[in-house]
Amino acid sequence: MTNPVTLERRGRIGVLRINNPPVNALSPTTIAAMVPAFDAFEADPSLRALLVHCDGRTFVAGGDITSFDAPDFSAGALNNLLARIERSQRLVVAALHGTVLGGGLELALACHYRVAVPGTRVGFPEVKLGLLPGSLGTQRLPRVAGVPLALDLILTGRMLDSGRALEARIVDAVREGDPLSVGLAYAESLIDHETAPRRASELAVSQEGVPADFFAKAFADAARKPAYPALEAIVRCVQAAATLPFAEGEQVEAGEFERLRKSASSQALRHLFFAERQAAKIPGLPKDVELRKVTSVGVVGAGTMGGGIAMNFANAGIPVVIVEANAEALERGLGLVRKNYEASAAKGKLTAQQVGQRLELLKGSLEYSALAGCDLVIEAVFEDMDLKKKVCARLGEVCKPGAIIATNTSTLDVDVLAQATGRPADVVGLHFFSPANVMRLLEVVRGAKTAPAVLATVMKLAGAIGKVAVVSGVCYGFIGNRMAEVYMREAEFMLLEGAQPQQIDRAVEALGLAMGPCRMLDMAGNDVGAKTVIERGKAGGLPPDPSYRVLVRKLFELGRFGQKTGAGYYRYDGRTPLPDPEVTRICEALAAEFGIARRTEITDQEIVERLLYPLINEGTLILQEGIAYRPGDIDVVWVAGYGFPDHRGGPLCMADQIGPRTVANRLAHYAKARGDRFGYWTASDLIKTLAKQGQRLSEWTPR
C-alpha cells in the first residue's frame, strides 16, 4: 500500500505531502502516517519551514466519518499532532485549495500561516452530521476570525470562499497558481522576512461585535431546536473559547464532541449521509456501461409539475421544450415558471440576468414533433393510466432512436407504460416530488426492460440537476407512495373511530415530521389523493375492504380538495388550518355506514404507533420483494421526499432505534385488538426474523 503521507525537501522548505484520494480525508491511517513525516521535519534543522500540501483536487476535505462509529474512536492522535504542529519553533504553512472542510480546516488553523488559491472554500460542516469540530476548531476559529463569525460558521456549516476567508483572517493570502508553487513561494517570503510563528491558541479572543447578551441569545436560539443537541453544544464550546483559557476550552470541546458522537441524532444523521451516497450505487449495473448523451430535454404537460420539472433542467443549463395540448394551458404554464423565477430574483437568490438566461432555455410548443430532437422526454400529464398510455404511445413514435422516455407517474405501473411506447428498453420512471423545482428527491423507477445505459444515464443526470436519486422497482406507489398509502389508511381509520385531524397531526409532528397526514393531504390536494385511490381500484389493487379510504373519496365527492378550495380535513383561513366540525359529522356518518365503532379517547401513543409501525412494516415488505435495494434507500426517500425528520434517520433507522422486536410485538397487539381480516397488521417475514434473532435492519443484506 502506498504511503499516504511523505516528507520531501524543496530547498530550505520541507513539504509534508498528503495523498489520500479522492478528498484527502484524515483517516486513522493518514493521521498515523503524518506523525513520522512531522518527526522527520523536526529532526532536520536544515529545513527552515514546513509546507503542508495535498495532492489532487483538494486540501483535506474532512475526517474519515466511518471511523466515528468505532468503539475505540479517539480524536487524541490528531489533536496531539496538531498541538505539535502549532508548537513548532519553525514556520508551518498550509497551502489551501479545493474545499478545506472539518478536520482539514482544523489542520490549517493549527498551522502558523495559510495561503489559498482562488476558488478555495473553507468551512465546518460537522453540524450537518449532528457533531461539532472535535480537533480544536471551536477553540482556534474564534481566536482567528472573532466570536460572531466563528459561531455562525460552526452553527450553520456554511462555507466561505477564498475572498471572504481572507477578509475574515482565516487565510492570510490568496495567490494565483498551482497550490504547491503558491505555497512554496509564500513560505519563502515568510522566511525572507524572518516572520515568527503565530499560534492561534495564543491569540486573544476579540470581543468586538459581542454584546453582553450574545451567548444568552445564542443559547435561546439553540434551545428552540432540542432535536439537534449539537447546536447548544457548539454555543457552549465557542463560549468556552471566549471566556476560558485554551486548555480548559479544549476539555469542554472534547467532552461535548464525545457526547454528540454517541447521540442518537448524530448516528441518524451520519446514517443518512452514507445512505445518500450508497443510493447512487446500483447492484448489478456494469461500471463500464456507456452513458447516453442528454443535451436537450422535452416535457409533456405544462402544469405545476411539468413546469417544475422543466425548471430543474433549465437551472442546469439544459434547453427544454414543453409541449401542451392547447395554447391557453401552455401560456399559463410558462407564466407560472416565469413567476417562480421572478420570485427567486425578488428574494435575491437569482439575478435578473440569470432569470433571463434560464427563461431563454425554455421553449413552448403545441406539437409533439417539437420533441423529435430531444435526448430525454418526460411525460408529466395527469395521473390517469389511459391518458398516460396514449401519451407514451405517441412518444414512442416521435422520439428519436436512443432517446430516453420517462414517465413522472407517482403510482402507476411503469412496465405497462413502457410497453405502450413500443420501445420499453428506453423507458424509465422519473418520479419528481412537488414542487419539483424545490424537492431534493427523485425516485428512479427501473422497469423490467429498462436498459442499463438508461438507468445509469438518469442516475448521473439526477446529480447534475441537484437531486438525490433512489432506485425503485415497479409496484404500486414505488417506495414512497406505497408506504404513504398505509400511513394514510391508518390516519383515516382513526378519524372514523373518533380522533380529530389536529390531534393526529399534532401527535406525529411531535416526532419531528414536517406535517401530519391530514395537513399533508390538504396541501397536496384531496382530489389528487382520491383519484390515486380510484385509479388503483380500477387496476384491482385495493383490498376487499368496503371502508378502505372512504374518507378521502367522500371529501373529493364533496369538493373539499384542501387548501385550494378552502376546506378539506380542515377549513382554511388563507393557508391557516382550522378545526372544522363538518369533518367530524362526515366521519360520524361514514363510521355508521360502515359499522366502525366510535371511541371517546384515542391516545397520542396509539396514533404514533398506528401511523409509524405499518409504515415500517411496509418498508420491510418492499425490501423483501426487492423493490428497494437497501434499508437506507427507503430512509432517504422518506427524509428527502416526505418530511420525515432527519434527526431520526428515516423510518427504518428509527425502527432500529425502537427495536424490530418491539415493532413486531406492537403489530401483533393491534392485529389482536382490531382484528386483521385484511392483513393490515400482519408483520413481514423480515420483521419476524429480525425480532426472533435480535438483529437490526441495518444488519440486513438481501439474499
C-alpha positions as CSV (number, residue, x, y, z in Angstrom):
1,M,0.0,0.0,0.0
2,T,1.3,3.4,-0.9
3,N,2.2,5.7,2.0
4,P,-0.5,8.5,2.0
5,V,1.9,11.0,3.6
6,T,5.5,11.8,2.7
7,L,8.1,14.4,3.5
8,E,10.2,15.8,0.7
9,R,12.8,18.6,0.6
10,R,12.3,21.7,-1.7
11,G,15.4,23.7,-1.0
12,R,15.1,25.0,2.6
13,I,11.5,24.0,2.9
14,G,10.1,20.6,3.8
15,V,6.9,19.6,2.1
16,L,4.5,17.4,4.1
17,R,2.5,15.9,1.2
18,I,-0.8,14.2,1.8
19,N,-2.1,11.9,-1.0
20,N,-5.3,10.1,0.2
21,P,-7.7,10.3,-2.8
22,P,-10.4,11.3,-3.5
23,V,-10.6,14.1,-0.9
24,N,-7.5,13.6,1.3
25,A,-9.7,12.7,4.3
26,L,-7.9,12.4,7.6
27,S,-8.4,8.7,8.1
28,P,-6.7,6.9,11.0
29,T,-4.1,5.6,8.5
30,T,-3.4,9.1,7.2
31,I,-3.1,10.6,10.6
32,A,-0.7,7.8,11.7
33,A,1.4,8.4,8.6
34,M,1.6,12.2,9.3
35,V,3.4,11.6,12.6
36,P,6.7,10.1,11.3
37,A,6.6,12.7,8.5
38,F,6.4,15.5,11.0
39,D,9.0,13.7,13.1
40,A,11.4,13.8,10.2
41,F,10.9,17.5,9.7
42,E,11.6,18.2,13.4
43,A,14.7,16.0,13.2
44,D,16.2,18.1,10.3
45,P,17.2,21.5,11.5
46,S,18.4,22.5,8.0
47,L,14.7,22.9,7.0
48,R,13.6,26.4,7.7
49,A,9.9,25.8,7.3
50,L,7.3,23.1,6.7
51,L,4.6,23.4,4.0
52,V,1.5,21.2,4.4
53,H,0.3,20.4,0.9
54,C,-2.3,18.0,-0.6
55,D,-2.2,16.3,-4.0
56,G,-5.2,16.1,-6.1
57,R,-8.3,18.3,-6.4
58,T,-8.5,19.5,-2.8
59,F,-6.7,20.1,0.5
60,V,-8.0,17.8,3.3
61,A,-11.8,17.9,2.9
62,G,-12.6,16.4,6.3
63,G,-12.2,13.5,8.6
64,D,-13.0,9.9,8.0
65,I,-16.6,9.7,9.1
66,T,-16.7,5.9,9.1
67,S,-14.2,5.9,11.9
68,F,-16.6,7.8,14.2
69,D,-18.6,4.5,14.8
70,A,-15.5,2.6,16.1
71,P,-15.8,1.7,19.8
72,D,-12.3,2.9,20.4
73,F,-12.6,6.1,18.4
74,S,-10.5,8.9,19.7
75,A,-9.6,12.3,18.3
76,G,-6.5,12.3,20.5
77,A,-4.0,11.2,17.9
78,L,-4.9,14.1,15.5
79,N,-5.2,16.6,18.3
80,N,-1.8,15.7,19.7
81,L,-0.3,16.1,16.2
82,L,-2.0,19.4,15.7
83,A,-0.6,20.7,19.0
84,R,2.9,19.6,17.9
85,I,2.5,21.4,14.6
86,E,1.3,24.6,16.3
87,R,4.2,24.5,18.9
88,S,6.8,24.1,16.2
89,Q,9.6,26.7,16.6
90,R,9.9,26.8,12.8
91,L,7.3,28.1,10.4
92,V,4.5,25.8,9.3
93,V,2.4,27.0,6.4
94,A,-0.7,25.4,4.8
95,A,-1.2,25.6,1.1
96,L,-5.0,25.5,0.6
97,H,-7.1,24.6,-2.5
98,G,-10.4,23.0,-3.2
99,T,-12.7,22.5,-0.2
100,V,-11.0,22.9,3.2
101,L,-13.5,21.4,5.5
102,G,-13.8,20.0,9.0
103,G,-10.6,18.3,10.1
104,G,-8.9,19.9,7.0
105,L,-9.7,23.4,8.3
106,E,-8.6,22.4,11.8
107,L,-5.3,21.2,10.4
108,A,-4.9,24.5,8.6
109,L,-5.7,26.5,11.7
110,A,-3.0,24.7,13.6
111,C,-0.5,25.9,11.0
112,H,1.0,29.3,11.6
113,Y,0.0,30.8,8.3
114,R,-2.4,29.9,5.5
115,V,-2.2,30.7,1.8
116,A,-5.0,29.8,-0.6
117,V,-5.5,29.8,-4.4
118,P,-8.7,31.5,-5.8
119,G,-11.7,29.3,-5.6
120,T,-10.8,27.7,-2.3
121,R,-13.7,27.3,0.1
122,V,-13.4,26.7,3.8
123,G,-16.0,25.6,6.5
124,F,-17.0,23.4,9.3
125,P,-19.9,21.2,8.1
126,E,-19.9,18.9,11.2
127,V,-23.2,20.3,12.4
128,K,-24.9,18.7,9.5
129,L,-23.9,15.3,11.0
130,G,-25.1,16.3,14.5
131,L,-21.5,17.0,15.6
132,L,-19.1,19.8,16.2
133,P,-15.4,20.2,15.2
134,G,-13.6,17.9,17.5
135,S,-9.9,18.9,16.9
136,L,-10.0,22.3,18.5
137,G,-11.8,24.1,15.6
138,T,-14.3,25.5,18.1
139,Q,-11.3,27.0,20.1
140,R,-9.0,28.2,17.3
141,L,-11.5,29.7,14.9
142,P,-12.9,32.3,17.4
143,R,-9.4,33.4,18.2
144,V,-8.6,33.8,14.5
145,A,-11.9,35.1,13.0
146,G,-13.8,36.5,16.0
147,V,-16.6,35.1,18.0
148,P,-19.7,36.1,16.0
149,L,-18.4,34.8,12.6
150,A,-16.9,31.7,14.2
151,L,-20.2,30.8,15.9
152,D,-22.2,31.4,12.7
153,L,-19.9,29.3,10.6
154,I,-19.9,26.4,13.0
155,L,-23.7,26.6,13.7
156,T,-24.7,26.7,10.0
157,G,-22.0,24.7,8.4
158,R,-21.8,27.2,5.6
159,M,-18.6,27.8,3.6
160,L,-16.6,30.9,2.8
161,D,-14.9,31.4,-0.5
162,S,-11.2,32.5,-0.6
163,G,-12.0,36.2,-0.7
164,R,-14.3,36.1,2.3
165,A,-11.9,33.8,4.2
166,L,-9.2,36.4,3.6
167,E,-11.4,39.2,4.9
168,A,-12.1,37.0,8.0
169,R,-8.3,36.4,8.5
170,I,-8.9,32.7,8.2
171,V,-6.4,32.7,5.3
172,D,-3.5,35.2,5.2
173,A,-3.1,35.5,1.5
174,V,-4.7,34.5,-1.8
175,R,-2.4,33.8,-4.8
176,E,-2.9,32.7,-8.3
177,G,-1.1,29.5,-9.4
178,D,-0.9,25.8,-8.6
179,P,-1.2,25.2,-4.8
180,L,2.3,23.7,-4.4
181,S,4.1,26.6,-6.2
182,V,1.9,29.2,-4.4
183,G,2.7,27.6,-1.0
184,L,6.4,27.3,-1.6
185,A,6.6,31.0,-2.7
186,Y,4.6,32.2,0.2
187,A,6.7,30.2,2.7
188,E,9.9,31.5,1.1
189,S,8.7,35.1,1.5
190,L,7.9,34.5,5.2
191,I,11.4,33.1,5.7
192,D,12.9,36.0,3.9
193,H,11.1,38.4,6.2
194,E,12.1,36.4,9.2
195,T,8.4,36.1,10.2
196,A,7.9,34.4,13.5
197,P,5.4,31.6,14.1
198,R,1.9,32.8,15.0
199,R,-0.1,30.4,17.1
200,A,-3.9,30.5,17.1
201,S,-4.1,29.1,20.6
202,E,-2.1,32.1,21.9
203,L,-4.3,34.8,20.2
204,A,-6.6,36.8,22.4
205,V,-10.3,36.4,21.6
206,S,-11.6,39.7,20.3
207,Q,-14.8,40.9,22.0
208,E,-15.6,43.1,19.0
209,G,-19.2,42.7,18.0
210,V,-20.1,40.6,21.0
211,P,-22.8,42.3,23.1
212,A,-23.4,41.3,26.7
213,D,-26.4,39.1,25.9
214,F,-24.7,37.5,22.8
215,F,-24.4,34.0,24.3
216,A,-27.7,34.1,26.1
217,K,-29.5,34.8,22.8
218,A,-27.4,32.0,21.1
219,F,-28.4,29.5,23.8
220,A,-32.1,30.6,23.5
221,D,-32.0,30.0,19.7
222,A,-30.4,26.6,20.1
223,A,-33.0,25.6,22.7
224,R,-35.8,26.1,20.1
225,K,-34.4,23.0,18.3
226,P,-34.0,20.4,21.0
227,A,-33.9,17.6,18.5
228,Y,-30.4,18.9,17.4
229,P,-28.3,18.9,20.6
230,A,-25.2,19.9,18.5
231,L,-26.5,23.5,18.4
232,E,-26.4,24.0,22.1
233,A,-23.1,22.2,22.4
234,I,-21.5,24.4,19.8
235,V,-22.6,27.5,21.6
236,R,-21.1,26.1,24.8
237,C,-17.8,25.4,23.1
238,V,-17.5,28.8,21.5
239,Q,-18.4,30.5,24.8
240,A,-15.6,28.5,26.4
241,A,-13.2,29.8,23.7
242,A,-14.3,33.4,24.5
243,T,-14.2,33.1,28.3
244,L,-11.7,30.3,29.3
245,P,-8.0,29.6,28.7
246,F,-7.3,27.5,25.7
247,A,-6.5,24.3,27.6
248,E,-9.8,24.5,29.5
249,G,-11.8,25.2,26.3
250,E,-10.1,22.1,24.8
251,Q,-11.6,20.0,27.6
252,V,-15.0,21.5,27.0
253,E,-14.9,20.7,23.3
254,A,-13.6,17.1,23.9
255,G,-16.5,16.3,26.3
256,E,-19.1,17.8,24.0
257,F,-17.8,16.1,20.9
258,E,-17.8,12.6,22.6
259,R,-21.3,13.1,23.9
260,L,-22.6,14.1,20.4
261,R,-20.7,11.3,18.7
262,K,-22.7,8.8,20.7
263,S,-26.0,10.6,20.4
264,A,-29.0,9.1,18.6
265,S,-29.4,12.2,16.5
266,S,-25.8,12.2,15.2
267,Q,-25.9,8.5,14.5
268,A,-29.1,9.1,12.5
269,L,-27.6,12.0,10.5
270,R,-24.5,10.0,9.8
271,H,-26.6,7.1,8.6
272,L,-28.4,9.4,6.1
273,F,-25.0,10.9,5.0
274,F,-23.8,7.4,4.0
275,A,-27.3,6.2,2.8
276,E,-27.4,9.1,0.2
277,R,-24.1,8.0,-1.2
278,Q,-25.0,4.3,-1.2
279,A,-28.2,5.1,-3.1
280,A,-26.2,6.1,-6.1
281,K,-24.7,2.6,-6.3
282,I,-26.8,0.2,-8.3
283,P,-26.2,-3.5,-7.7
284,G,-25.5,-5.4,-10.9
285,L,-25.1,-2.3,-13.1
286,P,-21.8,-2.6,-15.1
287,K,-19.3,0.1,-14.2
288,D,-18.3,0.5,-17.9
289,V,-21.8,1.0,-19.2
290,E,-21.8,3.8,-21.8
291,L,-24.0,6.7,-20.9
292,R,-26.4,8.2,-23.3
293,K,-26.0,11.9,-24.2
294,V,-28.5,14.3,-22.7
295,T,-28.1,17.8,-24.0
296,S,-31.8,18.6,-24.6
297,V,-35.0,17.7,-22.7
298,G,-38.7,17.6,-23.5
299,V,-41.5,17.8,-21.1
300,V,-45.1,16.8,-21.9
301,G,-47.5,18.8,-19.7
302,A,-47.1,22.4,-18.6
303,G,-48.9,22.1,-15.3
304,T,-47.4,22.8,-11.9
305,M,-45.4,19.5,-12.1
306,G,-44.3,19.8,-15.7
307,G,-43.2,23.4,-15.2
308,G,-41.2,22.5,-12.1
309,I,-39.5,19.6,-13.9
310,A,-38.5,21.9,-16.7
311,M,-37.0,24.4,-14.3
312,N,-34.6,21.7,-13.0
313,F,-33.0,21.3,-16.4
314,A,-33.0,25.0,-17.2
315,N,-31.3,25.7,-13.9
316,A,-28.6,23.2,-15.0
317,G,-28.2,25.0,-18.4
318,I,-30.0,22.3,-20.4
319,P,-32.5,23.5,-23.1
320,V,-36.1,22.3,-22.6
321,V,-39.2,22.1,-24.8
322,I,-42.5,22.0,-23.1
323,V,-45.4,20.5,-25.0
324,E,-49.1,21.2,-24.1
325,A,-52.4,20.3,-25.7
326,N,-53.7,23.9,-26.0
327,A,-52.3,27.4,-26.2
328,E,-54.0,28.6,-23.0
329,A,-52.6,25.8,-20.8
330,L,-49.1,26.3,-22.4
331,E,-49.2,30.0,-21.7
332,R,-50.4,29.5,-18.2
333,G,-47.7,27.0,-17.5
334,L,-44.9,29.2,-18.9
335,G,-46.2,32.1,-17.0
336,L,-46.1,30.1,-13.7
337,V,-42.4,29.2,-14.5
338,R,-41.6,32.9,-15.1
339,K,-43.4,33.9,-11.9
340,N,-41.3,31.3,-9.9
341,Y,-38.1,32.7,-11.3
342,E,-39.1,36.3,-10.6
343,A,-40.0,35.3,-7.1
344,S,-36.5,33.9,-6.6
345,A,-35.0,37.1,-8.0
346,A,-37.0,39.2,-5.6
347,K,-35.5,37.2,-2.7
348,G,-32.0,37.8,-4.0
349,K,-31.5,34.1,-5.0
350,L,-31.1,34.9,-8.7
351,T,-30.0,38.0,-10.6
352,A,-32.2,39.4,-13.4
353,Q,-29.6,38.2,-15.9
354,Q,-29.8,34.6,-14.5
355,V,-33.6,34.7,-14.8
356,G,-33.3,35.8,-18.4
357,Q,-30.8,33.1,-19.2
358,R,-33.0,30.4,-17.8
359,L,-36.2,31.5,-19.4
360,E,-34.3,31.7,-22.7
361,L,-33.7,27.9,-22.4
362,L,-37.4,27.2,-22.1
363,K,-39.5,26.9,-25.3
364,G,-43.2,26.0,-25.6
365,S,-44.9,24.1,-28.4
366,L,-48.3,22.6,-29.2
367,E,-46.8,19.9,-31.4
368,Y,-45.3,16.6,-30.4
369,S,-42.9,16.9,-33.4
370,A,-41.0,19.6,-31.3
371,L,-39.8,16.7,-29.2
372,A,-38.2,14.8,-32.1
373,G,-34.6,16.1,-31.4
374,C,-34.7,15.7,-27.6
375,D,-32.4,13.3,-25.8
376,L,-34.8,12.8,-22.9
377,V,-38.5,13.3,-22.8
378,I,-40.6,13.2,-19.6
379,E,-44.3,12.9,-19.6
380,A,-46.0,14.8,-16.8
381,V,-49.7,14.6,-17.6
382,F,-52.5,13.7,-15.1
383,E,-52.3,10.5,-13.1
384,D,-54.6,8.6,-15.4
385,M,-53.5,5.3,-16.9
386,D,-55.4,5.6,-20.2
387,L,-54.2,9.1,-20.7
388,K,-50.6,8.3,-19.9
389,K,-50.7,5.2,-22.2
390,K,-51.8,7.4,-25.1
391,V,-49.0,9.9,-24.4
392,C,-46.4,7.2,-24.1
393,A,-47.5,5.6,-27.4
394,R,-47.2,9.0,-29.1
395,L,-43.7,9.5,-27.6
396,G,-42.6,6.1,-28.9
397,E,-43.5,7.3,-32.4
398,V,-41.9,10.8,-32.3
399,C,-38.8,10.4,-30.1
400,K,-35.6,9.7,-32.0
401,P,-33.8,6.4,-31.7
402,G,-31.8,6.2,-28.5
403,A,-33.8,9.0,-26.7
404,I,-34.8,8.2,-23.2
405,I,-38.6,8.3,-22.5
406,A,-39.5,8.9,-18.9
407,T,-42.8,8.9,-17.0
408,N,-43.4,11.0,-14.0
409,T,-46.1,8.7,-12.6
410,S,-46.3,8.6,-8.8
411,T,-48.2,5.2,-8.6
412,L,-48.9,3.6,-11.9
413,D,-47.3,0.6,-13.5
414,V,-44.2,1.7,-15.3
415,D,-43.9,-1.6,-17.2
416,V,-47.4,-1.1,-18.7
417,L,-46.5,2.5,-19.8
418,A,-43.1,1.2,-21.1
419,Q,-44.9,-1.4,-23.3
420,A,-47.2,1.4,-24.6
421,T,-44.2,3.1,-26.2
422,G,-43.2,0.1,-28.2
423,R,-39.6,0.5,-27.0
424,P,-39.5,-0.4,-23.3
425,A,-35.7,-0.6,-23.1
426,D,-35.7,3.2,-23.5
427,V,-38.2,3.8,-20.7
428,V,-37.7,4.6,-17.0
429,G,-39.8,6.2,-14.3
430,L,-38.7,9.6,-13.0
431,H,-40.9,10.4,-10.1
432,F,-40.3,14.1,-9.2
433,F,-41.8,15.4,-5.9
434,S,-43.8,18.5,-5.8
435,P,-42.8,21.3,-6.0
436,A,-40.4,19.6,-8.5
437,N,-38.0,22.6,-8.7
438,V,-37.6,22.5,-4.9
439,M,-37.8,19.0,-3.6
440,R,-34.5,17.1,-3.5
441,L,-35.8,13.6,-4.0
442,L,-36.1,11.8,-7.4
443,E,-37.4,8.2,-7.4
444,V,-35.9,6.5,-10.4
445,V,-38.2,3.5,-11.3
446,R,-36.4,0.7,-13.0
447,G,-38.7,-1.2,-15.3
448,A,-38.4,-4.9,-16.2
449,K,-36.9,-4.0,-19.5
450,T,-35.1,-0.7,-18.7
451,A,-31.7,-0.7,-20.4
452,P,-28.7,-0.5,-18.1
453,A,-27.5,2.6,-20.1
454,V,-30.8,4.3,-19.5
455,L,-30.6,3.7,-15.7
456,A,-27.0,4.8,-15.4
457,T,-27.7,7.9,-17.5
458,V,-30.6,9.2,-15.5
459,M,-28.8,8.5,-12.2
460,K,-25.9,10.6,-13.4
461,L,-28.2,13.3,-14.7
462,A,-30.0,13.4,-11.3
463,G,-26.9,14.7,-9.7
464,A,-26.4,17.3,-12.4
465,I,-29.8,18.8,-11.6
466,G,-29.3,18.7,-7.8
467,K,-31.4,15.7,-7.0
468,V,-30.9,12.8,-4.6
469,A,-31.9,9.8,-6.7
470,V,-33.1,6.5,-5.3
471,V,-33.9,3.5,-7.5
472,S,-37.1,1.6,-7.0
473,G,-38.6,-1.4,-8.7
474,V,-42.1,-1.5,-10.1
475,C,-45.0,-1.8,-7.8
476,Y,-48.0,0.3,-6.8
477,G,-46.6,3.7,-5.5
478,F,-43.0,2.5,-5.7
479,I,-41.2,3.1,-2.4
480,G,-42.5,6.4,-1.0
481,N,-46.2,6.4,-2.0
482,R,-46.6,2.7,-1.3
483,M,-45.6,3.3,2.2
484,A,-47.6,6.5,2.4
485,E,-50.7,4.6,1.5
486,V,-50.7,2.5,4.7
487,Y,-49.9,5.7,6.7
488,M,-52.9,7.4,5.2
489,R,-55.0,4.3,5.7
490,E,-54.5,4.3,9.4
491,A,-55.0,8.1,9.7
492,E,-58.4,7.7,8.0
493,F,-59.4,4.8,10.2
494,M,-58.5,6.7,13.4
495,L,-60.6,9.7,12.1
496,L,-63.6,7.4,11.6
497,E,-63.0,5.9,15.1
498,G,-63.1,9.4,16.7
499,A,-59.8,11.1,16.5
500,Q,-59.6,14.7,15.2
501,P,-57.4,15.8,12.3
502,Q,-55.5,18.2,14.6
503,Q,-54.9,15.5,17.2
504,I,-53.4,13.1,14.6
505,D,-51.2,15.8,13.0
506,R,-50.0,17.1,16.4
507,A,-49.1,13.7,17.6
508,V,-46.9,12.8,14.6
509,E,-45.5,16.3,14.3
510,A,-44.2,15.9,17.8
511,L,-41.8,13.3,16.4
512,G,-40.4,15.9,14.1
513,L,-42.3,15.3,10.9
514,A,-42.8,18.5,8.9
515,M,-46.6,18.0,8.9
516,G,-49.1,15.3,9.8
517,P,-51.1,13.3,7.3
518,C,-54.2,15.5,7.3
519,R,-52.3,18.7,6.6
520,M,-50.2,16.9,4.0
521,L,-53.2,15.6,2.1
522,D,-54.9,19.0,2.3
523,M,-51.8,20.7,0.9
524,A,-51.2,18.1,-1.9
525,G,-55.0,18.1,-2.7
526,N,-57.6,15.6,-1.7
527,D,-58.7,15.4,-5.3
528,V,-55.2,14.1,-6.2
529,G,-55.3,11.6,-3.3
530,A,-58.8,10.3,-4.1
531,K,-58.0,9.9,-7.8
532,T,-55.0,7.8,-6.9
533,V,-57.2,5.5,-4.8
534,I,-59.8,5.4,-7.6
535,E,-57.1,4.5,-10.2
536,R,-55.8,1.8,-8.0
537,G,-59.3,0.4,-7.7
538,K,-59.6,0.3,-11.5
539,A,-56.5,-1.8,-11.6
540,G,-57.8,-4.2,-9.0
541,G,-55.3,-3.2,-6.4
542,L,-57.5,-2.3,-3.5
543,P,-58.1,-4.6,-0.5
544,P,-61.6,-6.2,-0.3
545,D,-62.5,-3.7,2.4
546,P,-65.5,-1.5,1.6
547,S,-64.4,1.1,4.2
548,Y,-60.9,1.4,2.7
549,R,-60.0,5.2,2.2
550,V,-63.7,6.1,2.1
551,L,-63.0,9.4,3.8
552,V,-60.7,10.9,1.2
553,R,-63.1,9.8,-1.5
554,K,-66.0,11.4,0.3
555,L,-64.1,14.7,0.7
556,F,-63.4,14.6,-3.0
557,E,-67.1,13.9,-3.8
558,L,-68.0,17.0,-1.6
559,G,-65.4,19.2,-3.3
560,R,-63.3,19.5,-0.2
561,F,-60.0,19.4,-2.0
562,G,-57.9,21.0,0.8
563,Q,-56.1,24.3,0.8
564,K,-57.0,25.2,-2.8
565,T,-60.8,25.0,-2.1
566,G,-60.6,26.4,1.5
567,A,-61.8,23.1,3.0
568,G,-60.6,19.5,3.3
569,Y,-59.7,17.8,6.6
570,Y,-59.6,21.3,7.9
571,R,-61.2,24.6,6.9
572,Y,-58.8,27.3,5.9
573,D,-58.3,31.0,6.7
574,G,-55.8,31.7,3.9
575,R,-53.3,28.9,4.5
576,T,-54.0,28.5,8.2
577,P,-55.8,25.2,9.0
578,L,-58.7,25.5,11.5
579,P,-60.7,22.6,13.1
580,D,-64.0,22.0,11.2
581,P,-67.0,20.4,12.9
582,E,-68.3,19.4,9.5
583,V,-65.4,16.9,9.2
584,T,-66.5,15.3,12.5
585,R,-70.0,15.0,11.1
586,I,-68.7,13.4,7.9
587,C,-66.6,10.9,9.9
588,E,-69.5,10.0,12.2
589,A,-71.8,9.3,9.2
590,L,-69.1,7.2,7.4
591,A,-68.4,5.2,10.6
592,A,-72.2,4.5,11.0
593,E,-72.4,3.5,7.3
594,F,-69.5,1.0,7.6
595,G,-70.1,-0.3,11.1
596,I,-67.0,1.3,12.6
597,A,-67.3,1.9,16.4
598,R,-66.5,5.4,17.6
599,R,-64.4,5.9,20.7
600,T,-64.1,8.9,23.1
601,E,-60.4,8.6,23.6
602,I,-57.5,7.7,21.2
603,T,-54.2,8.4,22.8
604,D,-51.2,10.1,21.2
605,Q,-49.2,6.9,21.7
606,E,-51.8,4.9,19.7
607,I,-51.8,7.5,17.0
608,V,-48.0,7.4,16.6
609,E,-47.8,3.6,16.7
610,R,-50.7,3.1,14.2
611,L,-49.1,5.5,11.8
612,L,-45.5,4.5,12.2
613,Y,-45.4,0.7,12.6
614,P,-47.4,-0.2,9.5
615,L,-45.2,2.3,7.6
616,I,-42.1,0.4,8.9
617,N,-43.7,-2.9,8.1
618,E,-44.5,-1.9,4.6
619,G,-40.9,-0.8,4.2
620,T,-39.6,-4.2,5.2
621,L,-42.0,-5.8,2.7
622,I,-40.5,-3.5,0.0
623,L,-37.1,-4.8,0.9
624,Q,-38.3,-8.5,0.9
625,E,-39.7,-8.1,-2.5
626,G,-36.5,-6.4,-3.9
627,I,-38.3,-3.2,-4.7
628,A,-35.7,-1.3,-2.8
629,Y,-32.0,-2.4,-2.7
630,R,-31.2,-1.3,0.9
631,P,-32.9,0.0,4.1
632,G,-31.0,3.2,3.7
633,D,-32.6,3.8,0.3
634,I,-36.1,3.8,2.0
635,D,-34.9,6.2,4.7
636,V,-33.5,8.6,2.0
637,V,-36.9,8.6,0.2
638,W,-38.8,9.4,3.4
639,V,-36.4,12.1,4.6
640,A,-35.8,13.8,1.3
641,G,-39.4,13.4,-0.1
642,Y,-41.9,13.2,2.8
643,G,-40.5,15.4,5.5
644,F,-39.5,12.6,7.9
645,P,-37.2,14.1,10.5
646,D,-33.5,13.7,9.5
647,H,-32.5,13.6,13.2
648,R,-34.3,10.2,13.3
649,G,-32.6,8.9,10.2
650,G,-35.7,7.7,8.4
651,P,-38.4,5.2,9.3
652,L,-36.2,2.1,9.1
653,C,-33.4,3.7,11.0
654,M,-35.9,4.7,13.6
655,A,-37.1,1.1,13.6
656,D,-33.6,0.0,14.6
657,Q,-33.7,2.6,17.5
658,I,-37.1,1.3,18.6
659,G,-36.0,-2.3,18.0
660,P,-37.6,-4.8,15.5
661,R,-38.9,-6.9,18.4
662,T,-40.9,-4.0,19.7
663,V,-42.3,-3.3,16.3
664,A,-43.3,-6.9,15.8
665,N,-44.9,-7.1,19.2
666,R,-46.9,-3.9,18.7
667,L,-48.1,-5.1,15.2
668,A,-49.3,-8.3,16.9
669,H,-51.0,-6.2,19.6
670,Y,-53.0,-4.2,17.0
671,A,-53.8,-7.3,14.9
672,K,-55.4,-8.8,18.0
673,A,-57.1,-5.6,19.3
674,R,-58.5,-4.6,15.9
675,G,-58.9,-7.9,14.1
676,D,-56.9,-8.4,10.9
677,R,-59.3,-9.7,8.3
678,F,-57.5,-7.8,5.6
679,G,-53.9,-8.4,6.7
680,Y,-53.2,-4.8,7.6
681,W,-51.3,-5.8,10.8
682,T,-49.6,-8.9,9.6
683,A,-45.8,-8.5,10.3
684,S,-43.5,-9.2,7.4
685,D,-41.3,-12.2,7.4
686,L,-38.3,-9.9,7.7
687,I,-39.6,-8.2,10.8
688,K,-40.4,-11.5,12.4
689,T,-36.9,-12.9,11.6
690,L,-35.1,-9.8,12.9
691,A,-37.3,-9.9,16.1
692,K,-36.6,-13.6,16.6
693,Q,-32.8,-13.3,16.1
694,G,-32.4,-10.0,17.9
695,Q,-30.9,-8.3,14.8
696,R,-31.3,-4.8,13.3
697,L,-32.4,-3.7,9.9
698,S,-29.0,-2.1,9.4
699,E,-27.5,-5.5,9.6
700,W,-29.8,-7.0,6.9
701,T,-28.5,-7.8,3.4
702,P,-30.5,-9.3,0.6
703,R,-30.0,-13.0,0.0
